[in-house]
Amino acid sequence: MYTSLLAHLDALYAFAQLLAPDPAAAAELVRSTYARAFVHPHPPDGTADDERAWLFGLMLEEQQAEQAGALPSAFLPSDTPPLPEGALDATRQRYAEALAARLLPSALVTLDEQSRLLLSLVEVSAFTPASGGALLGLAPEEALRVYERAHAEIARSLRFAAAPHEQPLLDRVLDTASFDDLLETALEADLEPTPPTLRAMIPVPEPPSGAVVTEGRTRSWPTALWALLLVVGAGVAGYLATRSTTPEPRPVDLIAAAADDAPRADVLLRTDEVAVAERFALDHVGWRVAVPQIDGMTLAGVGVREVVPGVAVPVFVYQNRTERATLYGFDYHLLDQTSTRLRLDRDVFDQIEDDRHYEVHDLGSTSAILWRDRDDILVLVTRGDANDLRLRIVRALSQGGAPGIQG
């Protein structure tokens, strides 16, 4: 009953970023939505789409902040004739799509808040105009009008922003499947992916006593259901009292914590010397990390990052002209001291039992390479090809170098 709701976490977080002022506030909105869902009567039996719409509705109810005012818009119609049929070859098509992609962000900003939310529900979250409009309190006919008007305003804005010779190209791209893809991409561009640590922040309750799980849903015996409804009717405070205290946040996975922090990681000391970086780590966190070398990349500097509250670790940034990789240094003693806040799964521990056994973890938009060197546990986060990066670490090790792992 509870865990099945988490299947919609990514979609909820994407939409929450349109309702909240920043990603942290969006994560809190998602957390509070799930907290409400877990003490709310479960939605009636239906499809996954019904369940998703129910969760989106709870989120919109949770979001009580005043909406930002819409920016004024002024558009000029284009009377430029379209290109003759067949005149747009593959090269011009690519140019037209690139032109639309470049102009779309400013066009979206001119939309009123209701239109932008409905567009995102349809283009990003895969609702229909009618079902998305229902979440915003719109009748089906009105929702369709808002949706079509938003598309028309975007088209006018694009034509107004384009140069006269570019407008015929836009006319050939608008109202096509490729433009729908461009619109979805532009709407998603302002949204950050779901943080790997967000799932761990959501305290999922245990199923009610006497519950029976069938076909992915939890169904309670009538007496248990009646008791649960009485508790809900008594209010959230009464429910929490029956559940004792609020569950403590679970320890965050070490790999997920590093991957979540990597986009924000910066250096406090710029250096390409391994010995200097190792000394910096020793002075600031109290232990020496065996800093590796990576074939084809240069050490850019070293810093200290708080990957979870109260747990600071050294971080080393590598880069070349096209790549960036961020290395986090942990050790076994640190994990013992912070076991209530940071964890590493036992099967991963077993995999890295041998020194310099490299584990590659696919995290979606990023990847992480994990290995051990004596007491050090090293996590290298990259958006590039992790398997290629692993081979380059091994190659640097085989070529020798400074003390430590060197590759």
N, C-alpha and C positions, 0 to 999 in steps of 0.2 A: 504493500500500500504506500509506504513512504519512499522506498528506494526507487520505485517506478517513476515518481515525480522528477527525480534527478535527471531523467533522460532529456528533459527540456532545459537543462541548465544553460547550455551555450546560447540557445535562442533567447532565453530570458535576459541573460547578461548583455547580449547585443542590443536588445531593445531598451534595457535599463539605462544604457549610456546616452540614449536620446532624451531621457527624462531627468537625468542627474547632471550636476555641473562638472563632475570629474569622475574618472574611473573608480576611485576609492568610494565615492558616494554611490556609484552604480552598484558596486559589490555589496555595499550595506543594504541597498534597496532590494537586491536579490536575496540576501540573507534574511531580511525581515519578511519578505514575501513568503519564503519557505517556512519561516517560523510560524507565520500565520496559517499557512496551508496545513502544517502538521497538527494544529489544534482546531482546525476548521472541519466541519463535517465533510467527508470525502465527496467529490463530485459524483453524480449519478453514473451508473455504468454506461459506457459508450466507447467510442474509438479514442485513439491517442490524440486525434485532433480536438476532440471534446475536452480532454484533460488539459491539453496545451492552452486552449482558449480560456478555460477556467483559471489556470495559473496567470495568464496574461491579464485577465480581469482583476485578479487579486492584486497584481502589481500596480495596475492603474489606480486601484482604490487606495493602495499604500502611498502612492505619490501625491502628496497634498500641496507641494510647493507651488507658488504661482508661476505660470508659464511666462516665458520671456515674450515681449511684444514682437510682432512680425515686422520685418524691415519693409519700408515702402518700396514699391516697384513701379517702374515706368518702362514700357516697351514700345518699340516702333515696329509696325508691321513691315515685312519685306515684300516688295513687288518684283524682286529679281526673278526672271523666268528660270525654270529648272533646266538642267542640262538635257540635251537631246537623249532619247532612249539609247542605251548602249554606250554612251560616251564615257562612263565612269569605269575605268579599268581597275585591275586589282591594286595598282599602286595608289590611285586616287581613293579607292575604298579604304585602304589603310590610313591614308592621310585624313580622310573624313572622320574615321573613328578616333584617330588621335586628336583631331581638333575638338570633337565633341567631348572626349574625355578631359581635355584641358579646360574647357569652358564650363563643364557641368558643376564643379564645386561652387562657383560663384552664383550659378543659376539656382542651385538648391537653397542657398542662403536667403534668397529673396522670398521663398515660400513662407506662408504662415505656418504656425506650429502644428495645427491640426492636419494640414495637407502633408507636411513632412512626416508626421507620425504615421499617417495612413499609408503613404508611399513606402515607408520602411517596413510596415507590417506586411504589405503585399509583396514588395520586391525582395526583401531580405528574409523575412520570417515566413514567407510562403502562405500567408492568409489570402483569401479572396477579398475583393473590395467590400463585399457584403459582410463577411465574417470579421474582417478587420475593423470596418466601420461600426459594427455592433459593439466592439470593445470601447470605442470612443463615443458611444451613445448616439450613433447616426442610424437612421432608417436605411434600408438597402438602397432605395432610389437616391437618397441624399448622398450616401457614401459613394455611389458610382459617379454622381455629379462632381463631388469633391476630387475624386481620383482622376477623372477626365480633365477637370479644370487644372489640376496640378500639372498634368502632362502638357496641356496647352500653354500654360505659363512658362514651363521650362523651355518649350520649343520657341516661344516668342523671345525669351531671354537669350537663348543661344543665337538666334538670328540677329538680335540687336547687338550682341557682343562681337559677332563675327564681322570680318571685313566684307565689303560687297562681293568680291570675287570668291569668297569662301561660302557664302550663303547657299548657292546651288548644291554644293557638296553636302551641307547639312541637311538639305531637303531630301537627299537620297538616303540619308542614314536614319532620319527620324521615322518613327512608326515602323521600325523593323525589329527583328529578333535581336540583331546585334546591338541596337540601341538599348533594348531592355537589359542586356548583359552589361553595357556600359553604365547604365543607371544604377544597377545593383552594385557594381564595383565602386561607383562614386559614393553611394550611401554607406557602404561598408568601410570606406577609406578612413572615416572619422572614428571608427569603432575599434577598440583594442580587442585582441583575442581573450577568451576567458583565462584569467590567471590560473596556473596549475594549483595554486594554494587555495583557491576559492572553495573547491569541493570539500577540502578538509575543514574549512571554517564553518560548514553547515552541520550543526549537531542533529543527526538523524535519530529520532526517538526509537526505542524498541517497540515492536508491535504490541498492542494491548494484550493483557493477560487473557488467555482463552481464544486467541485469534487463530484462524486457520488460513494458510496461504494456498491459493489455487490459481493457476494460469496467470501468474504475475501480479495478482491482486490479493489483498488481505481481506478476508471476510470473517466477521466475528459472530459468535453464537448470539442469539437474540438477547440473552441476559447481559452479556458483556457489552453489546451494542447499546442497550438501554442505559447501562451504567455510564458508558462513555458520553452519551448524549446529555445525561444529567450533569456530568462534570463540565461539558462545554457550555451548557446553559447557565451554570453557576459563574461562568466567566473565566478568563485566562488565569487569574490569580488562584482560583480554586483548583483549576486543572494542574497548575504547576505545583500546588501543595500536594496533590495526590502523587505527582511524579517525583517527589522529594525536591532536590535542588536541580537547577539547570545544569546539564552535562558540561563538564569542562571541555574546552577545545582540545581536539586530538592533536598529538604531535604531528608536525608537518614533515612530509617526506623530504629528505635531504636533497635529492635530485630535483624535485619540483621547486623547492625553495631557491636553489641556484638558478634554475631556468627562469623563474619569475623575476628575479632580481637583475639578471644579466642585461636587459635593455637599458637599465638605469645606471649600471655600474660605471664609475669613472675612477681616475687615478689620482692619488695624492702626491705621488713622486714620479716624475717622468724619468725613466732610465731604461737602457737596453742591456745593462749589465746584470747577469744572474746573481752574482755575489751581493751586489748592492740591494737588489730586490729581496733576497733572502734575509739580509740583515735588517731591512726595514720591517719585514714580517715578524722577525724575532723580537724587535724592540717594541712593536705595537700590539701583538697578540700573545707573546710569550712562548712561542715555539717556532722552530725553523722548518720551513717547507722546502722540500726538494723541488726547485723550480725546473720544469722541463724546457728543452728546446724543441721547436717545431720546424721541420724542413720547409723552407719557403715563406716563413713568417718571422717577424721580429718582435721581441718583447718591447712594448711601448711604455710600460710603467706598472706601478703597484699601488694598491689602495687597501682600505678596510671597509667591509660592508656588513651591515646588520641584516642577515638573511631572514631571521625571525626575531621578534622582540627579545632583546637581551642577549642575543648570540651574534657576536661579531667575528668575522673570519677574514683572512687575507685574500685579496683578489688580484689577479695578474692579467693584464690585457695584452693580447697579441694582435698584430695587424700586418697587412701588406696593402697593396694598392686597391685591392678589390674585396678583401675579407677582413673580418674581425672575429676573434674568439676570446672568451672570457674564462679564466681558470679560477676555481674556488678551492682553497685548501682547508681540509678538515683533518682531524685525527681522532683515534679511538678514545683517548682520554676525554676529549671535548664531547663526544657522543655520550659517554657514560655520565658526564656532569649535566648534560642538557636533555636527558632521555624523555622528559615530560614535554619538551618543546620541539625536539628534532629527532627523527628516526631514520633508519635505513633497514629495509626489509631483510629478513634473515636469508632468503634465497639469494639476494644480491650480495650479502656478506659472504656467502659460500662461494659465489661465482668469482669474487675477487680475492679469494684466500691466497692464491698464488700471486707473488709479486709480478706487477706489470702484465696482468691479464686484463685486457681492455674490453669493457662492456659498453656497447652502443645502445642508447635508449632513444627511440623515436618519440618525441613529445608533440608532434603536430607541426607547428610552424618552426620549431627549433628541434635540435637534437643535443644529446649530452653523451660524452664519453667518460666513463668512470673506471678508475684503476687505483691500485694500492702500491705504495712504495714504502716499505717498512711500516711505520706507524701512521704515515700520511694516507688520507683518502682524498683523491683529487678528482674534481668534476670539471670538465671542459665543455662549455656551452657554445654552440655555433648555430648559425642559420644556414651554413653551407653543407657540403657533403661530408657527413661525419665519418663514413667509412674511409674516404680518401684522407681525411685529416688524421684518422687513427694510423693509417699506413705511413703518413709523413712523420708522426711521432716515433713510430718504430724505426723508420729510416734514419732519423736523427740520432736515435739511441745506438743503432748499429755503427754509426760513423764516429761514435765517441764524443767527448766534450767535457764540460765542467762537471764537478761532483753533483750527485743527486741523480735524478732519472735521466736527464739530458736527452729526452726524446720520447 
